[in-house]
Amino acid sequence: MEFFRIRKDIPFMRHALIFNVVSALTFVAAVFFLVTKGLHFSVEFKGGTVMEVRYSHGANLEGVRSALQAGGFDHPEASTFGNASNVMIRLPITPGSSSDTTSARAFEILCRAEKGTAKHFEETTEKGERHARTACLDTAGKELVSLQSVEFVGPQVGDELAQNGLNALVMVIIGVMIYLAIRFEWKYAVAAIIANLHDVVIILGFFAFFQWEFSLTVLAGVLAVLGYSVNESVVIFDRIRENFRKQRRMSVHEVIDNAITSTISRTIITHGCTEMMVLSMLFLGGPTLHYFAMALTIGILFGVYSSVFVAAAVAMWLGVKREDLIKPVKEKDETDGAVV
């Protein structure tokens, strides 16, 4: 399906050098911010206190975050799990405070926000065992909020998660290179990986420059962008291979220009629909999905850009030619191989 058809090929490769200089400068700026500012890692990577609380009603996540921020906690994370009453809260490490002290202070803040009083008491289970329990009660003794569990995530766990995330990123890159090298040719594999790394580094550069929180959810978004960007490059490379077979008189840059121009309508439809979904998560998904959607938005926009002005241009400069994709037909010997 096409919304429109461009009759005359757009000379993308004529301006490829200018756009690639811009890409290189943007890449260098992203690396600079990553080195100088670094990423603002979330509790999963830095360590901290994880609390599970249960409300007697649907929890107001924005109210929970606002109350904790007003109480002195920097960048608290709150998200529901299971249902709207169960809330998981992640708090960063507080210097000079233990996990128990941090959780107790946070629960007191949440209890005051509900206009209740925190109580500590013991309960007897069905098996006759006694255990301590913390809850927030109103003046009539009705339970408003209960503390279900408290866990401490140490920095060593965060280091392990960061290492696992890096390993996942490396494995994706290696897998993409092998796939493209088998399907096309090594020059296309190198071009696509350079374009994909360009997208990933620029996403990380945005997060470093604005000091947006980098969590496991954002890491999942970065890995998704890798696959998404490769898909666009594969579509263009497929059309280049098809043009090499059909257009025998075209030069290499004319073949690439025609391939990109002929896929523009498909690109607009595909990425436009995806971006509408991502923008809905960005503006309506709340703080939990905000930075995940932000990573996808940056990745989609730069993924389209890199597939055209980075991947295709690098493949052209690596010297890709018709013979790389189309094996020459071997002329048949007049004697059909017979020797007299």
C-alpha positions as CSV (number, residue, x, y, z in Angstrom):
1,M,0.0,0.0,0.0
2,E,1.3,3.5,-0.9
3,F,-0.1,6.9,0.1
4,F,1.8,8.5,-2.7
5,R,4.4,7.6,-5.3
6,I,7.4,9.8,-6.1
7,R,8.1,9.8,-9.8
8,K,11.6,11.2,-9.7
9,D,14.3,9.8,-7.5
10,I,15.5,12.0,-4.7
11,P,19.3,12.4,-4.8
12,F,20.0,11.3,-1.2
13,M,23.5,10.1,-1.8
14,R,24.5,13.5,-3.4
15,H,24.1,15.0,0.1
16,A,25.2,12.0,2.1
17,L,28.6,13.5,3.1
18,I,26.9,16.6,4.7
19,F,24.4,14.5,6.6
20,N,27.1,12.1,7.8
21,V,29.2,15.0,9.1
22,V,26.2,16.0,11.1
23,S,25.7,12.4,12.3
24,A,29.4,12.2,13.3
25,L,29.2,15.5,15.3
26,T,26.0,14.3,17.0
27,F,27.7,11.0,17.8
28,V,30.7,12.7,19.3
29,A,28.5,15.0,21.4
30,A,26.6,12.0,22.7
31,V,29.8,10.2,23.6
32,F,31.1,13.4,25.3
33,F,28.0,13.7,27.5
34,L,28.2,10.0,28.4
35,V,31.8,10.4,29.5
36,T,31.4,13.7,31.3
37,K,27.9,13.4,32.8
38,G,27.3,9.7,32.7
39,L,23.9,8.0,33.0
40,H,21.5,8.6,35.9
41,F,20.9,5.0,36.8
42,S,17.7,3.9,38.6
43,V,17.5,1.8,41.8
44,E,17.8,-1.5,39.9
45,F,21.4,-0.5,38.9
46,K,22.5,1.6,41.9
47,G,20.8,-0.3,44.7
48,G,18.3,0.9,47.2
49,T,15.2,-0.1,49.2
50,V,12.2,-1.8,47.5
51,M,8.9,-1.7,49.4
52,E,5.6,-3.4,48.7
53,V,2.5,-1.7,50.2
54,R,-1.2,-2.4,49.8
55,Y,-3.9,0.2,49.9
56,S,-7.5,-0.4,50.8
57,H,-8.5,1.4,47.6
58,G,-7.0,2.1,44.2
59,A,-3.6,3.8,44.8
60,N,-2.9,7.3,43.4
61,L,0.7,6.8,42.1
62,E,1.2,10.5,41.4
63,G,0.2,11.2,45.0
64,V,2.5,8.6,46.3
65,R,5.5,10.0,44.4
66,S,4.6,13.6,45.4
67,A,4.4,12.7,49.0
68,L,7.7,10.9,49.0
69,Q,9.4,13.7,47.2
70,A,8.0,16.2,49.6
71,G,9.4,14.0,52.4
72,G,12.9,14.3,51.1
73,F,13.3,11.3,48.8
74,D,14.9,12.0,45.5
75,H,13.4,10.3,42.4
76,P,11.2,7.8,44.1
77,E,9.6,5.2,41.8
78,A,6.1,3.8,42.3
79,S,4.2,1.4,40.1
80,T,1.2,-0.9,40.6
81,F,1.5,-4.7,40.2
82,G,-1.2,-7.3,40.3
83,N,-4.0,-4.7,40.8
84,A,-4.4,-1.0,41.4
85,S,-4.2,-1.5,45.2
86,N,-0.7,-3.1,45.3
87,V,2.1,-0.6,44.8
88,M,5.8,-1.3,44.5
89,I,8.0,1.6,45.6
90,R,11.7,1.9,44.9
91,L,13.8,4.3,46.9
92,P,17.5,5.2,46.3
93,I,20.1,4.6,48.9
94,T,20.1,7.2,51.7
95,P,23.5,7.9,53.1
96,G,23.6,7.2,56.9
97,S,20.3,5.3,56.9
98,S,19.6,1.6,56.9
99,S,17.0,-0.1,54.7
100,D,14.7,-0.5,57.8
101,T,15.0,3.1,58.7
102,T,14.4,4.3,55.1
103,S,11.3,2.1,54.8
104,A,9.9,3.2,58.1
105,R,10.3,6.8,57.3
106,A,8.7,6.3,53.8
107,F,5.8,4.4,55.3
108,E,5.2,7.2,57.9
109,I,5.1,9.7,55.0
110,L,2.6,7.6,53.1
111,C,0.5,7.1,56.2
112,R,0.4,10.9,56.9
113,A,-0.7,11.5,53.3
114,E,-3.7,9.2,54.0
115,K,-4.4,11.1,57.2
116,G,-3.8,8.0,59.3
117,T,-1.5,6.7,62.0
118,A,1.2,4.0,61.6
119,K,0.9,1.1,64.0
120,H,3.3,-1.8,64.6
121,F,1.7,-4.9,66.0
122,E,2.0,-8.7,65.9
123,E,-0.3,-11.1,64.3
124,T,-0.8,-14.9,64.7
125,T,-1.1,-16.9,61.5
126,E,-3.3,-20.0,61.0
127,K,-0.3,-22.2,61.9
128,G,0.1,-20.4,65.2
129,E,3.2,-18.4,64.2
130,R,3.6,-14.8,65.3
131,H,5.1,-12.1,63.1
132,A,5.4,-8.4,63.1
133,R,3.2,-6.3,60.9
134,T,3.0,-2.6,60.1
135,A,-0.2,-0.8,59.0
136,C,-1.7,2.6,58.7
137,L,-5.1,3.0,60.5
138,D,-7.6,5.8,60.6
139,T,-9.3,7.1,63.8
140,A,-12.0,4.4,63.5
141,G,-9.3,1.6,63.3
142,K,-9.9,0.9,59.6
143,E,-6.7,-0.2,57.8
144,L,-5.8,2.3,55.0
145,V,-2.3,1.1,54.0
146,S,-0.3,-2.0,55.0
147,L,3.4,-2.7,54.5
148,Q,3.7,-6.0,52.8
149,S,7.5,-6.4,52.4
150,V,10.8,-4.6,52.4
151,E,13.9,-5.6,50.5
152,F,17.3,-4.1,50.1
153,V,18.9,-4.2,46.7
154,G,22.6,-4.0,47.1
155,P,25.0,-2.2,44.6
156,Q,26.5,-5.6,43.7
157,V,23.1,-6.6,42.3
158,G,23.0,-3.4,40.3
159,D,26.4,-4.1,38.9
160,E,25.3,-7.6,37.9
161,L,22.2,-6.2,36.2
162,A,24.3,-3.6,34.3
163,Q,26.7,-6.4,33.2
164,N,23.8,-8.6,32.0
165,G,22.4,-5.6,30.1
166,L,25.7,-5.0,28.4
167,N,26.0,-8.7,27.5
168,A,22.5,-8.6,26.0
169,L,23.4,-5.6,23.9
170,V,26.6,-7.2,22.6
171,M,24.7,-10.5,21.8
172,V,22.1,-8.5,19.8
173,I,24.8,-6.7,17.9
174,I,26.6,-9.9,17.1
175,G,23.4,-11.7,16.0
176,V,22.4,-8.8,13.7
177,M,25.8,-8.8,12.1
178,I,25.7,-12.5,11.4
179,Y,22.2,-12.3,10.0
180,L,23.0,-9.4,7.7
181,A,26.3,-10.9,6.5
182,I,24.5,-14.2,5.6
183,R,21.5,-12.5,4.0
184,F,23.4,-9.8,2.1
185,E,27.1,-9.3,2.3
186,W,29.7,-8.2,4.9
187,K,29.7,-4.6,3.7
188,Y,26.0,-4.3,4.4
189,A,26.5,-5.9,7.8
190,V,29.1,-3.4,8.7
191,A,27.0,-0.5,7.4
192,A,23.9,-1.6,9.3
193,I,25.8,-2.1,12.6
194,I,27.4,1.4,12.4
195,A,24.0,2.9,11.8
196,N,22.5,0.9,14.8
197,L,25.3,1.8,17.1
198,H,24.8,5.4,16.0
199,D,21.2,5.2,17.1
200,V,22.0,3.5,20.5
201,V,24.7,6.0,21.4
202,I,22.6,9.0,20.6
203,I,19.7,7.6,22.8
204,L,22.2,7.2,25.6
205,G,23.6,10.6,24.9
206,F,20.1,12.2,25.3
207,F,19.6,10.4,28.7
208,A,23.1,11.5,29.8
209,F,22.6,15.2,28.8
210,F,19.1,15.6,30.3
211,Q,20.0,13.2,33.2
212,W,16.8,11.2,32.6
213,E,16.5,8.1,34.7
214,F,18.0,5.0,33.0
215,S,16.1,1.9,34.2
216,L,15.7,-1.7,33.0
217,T,12.6,-0.6,31.2
218,V,14.7,2.0,29.2
219,L,17.3,-0.7,28.5
220,A,14.5,-2.9,27.0
221,G,13.5,0.1,24.8
222,V,17.1,0.5,23.6
223,L,17.2,-3.2,22.6
224,A,13.9,-2.8,20.8
225,V,15.3,0.1,18.9
226,L,18.2,-2.1,17.7
227,G,15.8,-4.6,16.1
228,Y,13.5,-1.8,14.8
229,S,16.4,0.1,13.1
230,V,17.7,-3.1,11.5
231,N,14.3,-3.8,10.0
232,E,14.4,-0.5,8.1
233,S,17.9,-1.1,6.9
234,V,16.9,-4.6,5.6
235,V,14.0,-3.1,3.6
236,I,16.3,-0.6,1.9
237,F,19.0,-3.2,1.3
238,D,16.4,-5.6,-0.2
239,R,15.3,-2.9,-2.6
240,I,19.0,-2.2,-3.5
241,R,19.5,-5.8,-4.3
242,E,16.4,-5.9,-6.4
243,N,17.4,-2.7,-8.3
244,F,20.8,-4.2,-9.1
245,R,19.1,-7.1,-10.8
246,K,16.6,-4.9,-12.8
247,Q,18.5,-1.7,-13.4
248,R,21.7,-2.8,-15.2
249,R,22.6,0.7,-16.5
250,M,22.3,2.6,-13.2
251,S,25.3,3.6,-11.2
252,V,25.6,2.5,-7.5
253,H,24.4,5.8,-6.1
254,E,21.5,6.0,-8.5
255,V,20.5,2.5,-7.5
256,I,20.6,3.5,-3.8
257,D,18.6,6.7,-4.4
258,N,15.9,4.8,-6.3
259,A,15.7,2.2,-3.5
260,I,15.3,4.8,-0.8
261,T,12.8,6.9,-2.8
262,S,10.7,3.9,-3.6
263,T,10.4,2.8,0.0
264,I,9.5,6.3,1.4
265,S,5.8,5.7,1.4
266,R,6.2,2.4,3.3
267,T,8.5,4.1,5.8
268,I,6.0,6.8,6.5
269,I,3.2,4.4,7.0
270,T,5.1,2.0,9.2
271,H,7.0,4.4,11.4
272,G,4.1,6.8,11.5
273,C,1.8,4.2,12.9
274,T,4.4,3.0,15.4
275,E,5.2,6.5,16.5
276,M,1.5,7.2,17.2
277,M,1.4,4.2,19.6
278,V,4.7,5.3,21.2
279,L,3.5,8.9,21.6
280,S,0.3,7.7,23.3
281,M,2.5,5.8,25.9
282,L,4.7,8.9,26.2
283,F,1.8,11.3,27.0
284,L,-0.8,9.0,28.5
285,G,1.2,6.1,30.0
286,G,2.3,7.9,33.1
287,P,5.8,8.1,34.7
288,T,6.2,4.3,34.6
289,L,6.3,4.2,30.8
290,H,7.5,7.8,30.2
291,Y,11.2,7.2,29.7
292,F,10.6,3.9,27.9
293,A,8.5,5.7,25.4
294,M,11.1,8.5,25.2
295,A,13.8,6.1,24.3
296,L,11.6,4.5,21.6
297,T,10.7,7.9,20.2
298,I,14.3,9.0,19.9
299,G,15.2,5.6,18.5
300,I,12.5,5.6,15.8
301,L,13.3,9.1,14.6
302,F,17.0,8.5,14.4
303,G,16.5,5.0,13.1
304,V,14.8,6.3,10.0
305,Y,17.5,8.9,9.6
306,S,20.4,6.5,10.1
307,S,19.0,3.9,7.7
308,V,18.9,6.4,4.9
309,F,21.9,8.7,5.5
310,V,24.2,6.4,7.5
311,A,23.7,2.7,6.6
312,A,23.1,3.3,2.8
313,A,25.9,5.9,2.6
314,V,28.4,3.7,4.5
315,A,27.6,0.8,2.3
316,M,28.2,3.0,-0.8
317,W,31.6,4.2,0.6
318,L,32.6,0.7,1.4
319,G,32.5,0.0,-2.3
320,V,29.4,-2.1,-2.6
321,K,28.7,-3.1,-6.2
322,R,26.4,-5.3,-8.2
323,E,28.7,-8.2,-8.1
324,D,28.5,-8.3,-4.3
325,L,24.9,-9.3,-4.5
326,I,24.4,-10.7,-8.0
327,K,26.6,-13.6,-8.9
328,P,27.7,-13.4,-12.5
329,V,26.3,-16.0,-14.8
330,K,29.1,-18.3,-16.0
331,E,29.1,-18.6,-19.7
332,K,28.6,-22.1,-21.0
333,D,31.5,-23.6,-22.8
334,E,30.8,-24.5,-26.5
335,T,32.2,-28.0,-25.9
336,D,30.0,-28.3,-22.8
337,G,33.0,-29.3,-20.8
338,A,34.1,-32.1,-23.2
339,V,37.7,-32.3,-24.0
340,V,39.0,-34.0,-27.1
